[in-house]
Amino acid sequence: MSASLATKRWARWGIVRGFAALHAARLYRPTATPVAFVHEHADWQARRTAEYYVDGLALRHPGLATAIDRPWGLFDCVVHFSSQFHWQNWAAALPHNNRYVVSYFHGKPEDGPEMARHVDFVLANHARIDRIVTAAGLVERRLRAWGLPADKLRIVPLGVDDSLFRPPSPDERRAARLALGIPEGAVVVGSFQKDGVGWGEGTEPKLVKGPDVFVQALRLLKQDFPVFAFLTGPARGYVKQGLDQAGIAHRHLFLENHSDVARCYRALDLYFVTSREEGGPQALLESLASAVPVVSTRVGMAEDVILDGENGALVDVGDAASVARRAAEILSRPEMATTWRHAGRATAERYRWSIVADMLYDQVYKDLLS
């Protein structure tokens, strides 16, 4: 490490420690709500989730919570970190006179050395956390098996804006497909995520997101259907290379605003979740709210949300052949697709952000505030 970089890091650490001392002495406190939801500064899913939770809480509990990106100047309140990663970054400098909540959406040691270190940190330091929130029963069971106290664990799902994500009219669907240049009769399969390493082209796959499974499933589906892949999100180079090699037509859009993705669902016939690990994913609920049939691996919230064969399809992690087979089944049975669309929309309506924000208050904040 260079001397200048070391100096900057020590200076930043000194500032953080200084704020911690002021907290302890109660000499510094900005105007704060009883709950501070601390999210990463970057505009990615954890930040948007925090903001949606806070907006949902405001409907029934105005003035209860604020979304912030720095946990400075807070004492005698509930401080909720949007991820275990963000909490770890701040843990050493946090004062002891707050109640701490940490969201743990995903991650297991098998996902790689960096994730293994995060898991070890949580297991070694969970005594400093009052509540651990996860979105999925699968992850909650995992945390419990690792020895985290059951009385600290809470399941509060992700939510969805079901007014933004909604079934398209026939005209909206035609317009979306026309704007994308999708050939008449093509079967459009969506994948709206980041599944490459880094923030560049993403030609190195982030295998935990299952880009290899996605490409292989489309290769198999292409044998019987005119497949067209619709991609959004950064770092999709690996998938695009695989689709090119397989001769599968595709379109990739970079979206400036997350809300723009709502219009992308209007063009879809199917959505695939092929990940090996997830906390949600958010796209699962967005697809259902948009009346797009989903084929998903058994990750994150999938088993909590999807009733296999009733409102979507579930397959084992890594099983590209089953992804393609279940997709072919729904494409070959229009009446089943219609049933799934209606059932999926009804499911998504039970997960609107105002509902899950109430769950967060009732299951997590209420007793901590009292």
Buried (B, 14 or more C-beta within 10 A) or exposed (E): EEEEEEEEEEEEEEEBEEBBEBBEEEEBBEEBBBBBBBBBEEEEBBBBBBBBBBBBBBEEBEEBBBBBBEBBBBBEBBBBBBBBBBBBBBBEBBBEEBBBBBBBBBBBEEBBEEBBEBBEBBEEBBEEBBBBBBBBBBBBEBBEEEEBEEEBBBBBBBBBBBEBBBBBEEEBBEBBBEEBEBEEEBBBBBBBBBBBBEEEBBBEBBBBBBBBBBBBBBBBBBEEBBBBBBBBBBBBBBBBBBBEEBEBBBBBBEBEEBEEBBBBBBBBBBBBBBBBBBBBBBBBBBBBBBBBBBBBBBBBBBBBBBEBBEBBBBBEEBBBEBBBBBBBBBBEEEEBBEBBBEBBBEBBEBBBBBBBBBBBBEBBBEEBEE
